[in-house]
Amino acid sequence: MAGNIVPHFANDVGAEKVIIGVKEFMCQGARAPYDHPHVFLDMGADSQALCPYCSTLYVYDSRLQPTESDPAECLVTKSVTTS
């Protein structure tokens, strides 16, 4: 996986499941400051994974690009820092 960008997802919207176009990704629960420990998940041969922290169900869909999710709001595109 070296050299690839690992997409990050957050379920701020409380979706029952998040459909994504990758099998290796990171779940952060919600966006800061309400996030949980950021956990890297790998579906392997399966087509879904359950986050052990927030219980979000991630479902792989090969029709989506690695930078897409459904709901679209679940893809984390940039970090926001506060001072």
Buried (B, 14 or more C-beta within 10 A) or exposed (E): EEEEEEBBBBBBEEBEBBBBBBBBBBBBBBBEEEBBEEBEBEBEEEEEBEBEBBEBBBBBEEEBEBEBBBBEBBBBEEEEEEE
